[in-house]
Amino acid sequence: MPKVSERERIAALEAKLKQLKVQQQRKEARARAIEGRRSRREEMRRKFLAGAVVLAKVEAGEIEESTLKQWMHPVLTKAEDRALFDLSSTSVMERQP
C-alpha cells in the first residue's frame, strides 16, 4: 500500500473542507429562502385579515364607507384596484393639492 504524503493528505483535507463549506452555504441559503417565504406568507395573511376586519366593519356600519374610500383614494393607483372600491380613475397626481 503506497504511503500518502503529508501534502497530499493536506490537499485532500482542504478539498473536503471546501466541499463542506459549500454544503453549509447551501443549507444556510435554503434556510434563508424558507424563512423569507414564511415571512412573506405571514405578512400577506396579516394584510388579508386586517382588510377583512375593515370590510366587515364597513358592512356592519361601524366604519363609514366614505371613510374607507378616503383611506383608499390616495393609495390605489391601478384602475382595476380603484374599480374594486368604486373610485374614480383620476390619476394620483390630480388628486393631490
C-alpha positions in Angstrom: 0.0 0.0 0.0 1.5 3.3 -1.1 2.1 5.9 1.6 0.2 9.2 1.2 2.4 12.2 1.6 1.5 14.9 4.1 1.0 17.4 1.2 -1.5 15.1 -0.5 -3.3 14.5 2.8 -3.5 18.2 3.4 -4.8 18.8 -0.1 -7.4 16.1 0.3 -8.5 17.6 3.7 -8.6 21.1 2.2 -10.8 19.8 -0.7 -13.1 18.1 1.8 -13.3 21.3 3.9 -14.2 23.3 0.8 -16.9 20.8 0.0 -18.3 21.0 3.5 -18.3 24.8 3.4 -20.2 24.8 0.1 -22.7 22.4 1.6 -23.1 24.6 4.7 -23.6 27.7 2.5 -26.3 25.9 0.5 -28.1 24.8 3.7 -28.0 28.4 5.0 -29.3 29.8 1.8 -32.1 27.3 1.7 -33.0 28.2 5.3 -33.0 31.9 4.5 -35.2 31.2 1.5 -37.7 29.2 3.6 -37.7 31.9 6.2 -38.3 34.6 3.6 -41.3 32.7 2.1 -42.7 32.1 5.6 -42.3 35.8 6.5 -44.0 36.9 3.2 -46.8 34.4 3.7 -47.4 35.7 7.3 -47.3 39.3 6.1 -49.9 38.6 3.4 -52.1 36.8 5.9 -51.9 39.8 8.3 -52.9 42.2 5.5 -55.7 39.9 4.4 -57.1 39.6 7.9 -56.8 43.3 8.6 -58.6 44.1 5.3 -61.3 41.5 6.2 -61.9 43.2 9.5 -62.1 46.6 8.0 -64.6 45.4 5.3 -66.7 43.6 7.9 -66.9 46.8 10.0 -67.9 48.8 6.9 -70.6 46.2 6.2 -71.8 46.3 9.8 -71.9 50.1 9.7 -69.2 50.6 12.3 -67.0 52.4 9.7 -68.5 54.6 7.1 -67.9 53.5 3.5 -66.9 57.1 2.7 -64.1 56.8 5.3 -62.8 53.6 3.7 -62.9 55.4 0.3 -61.0 58.3 1.8 -58.3 55.9 3.0 -58.1 54.1 -0.3 -58.4 57.0 -2.7 -54.8 58.3 -2.3 -53.1 54.9 -2.3 -54.7 53.0 -5.1 -53.3 53.9 -8.4 -54.2 50.9 -10.7 -57.5 51.3 -12.5 -58.5 47.7 -11.7 -57.8 48.3 -8.0 -59.7 51.6 -7.9 -62.7 49.9 -9.6 -62.9 47.4 -6.7 -63.8 50.3 -4.4 -65.8 52.3 -6.9 -63.2 55.0 -7.0 -62.9 57.3 -10.0 -60.0 56.6 -12.3 -58.5 60.0 -11.7 -54.7 59.9 -11.6 -53.0 60.3 -8.2 -51.3 63.5 -9.3 -54.6 65.2 -10.0 -56.0 64.3 -6.6 -53.2 65.8 -4.5 -53.3 69.5 -3.6 
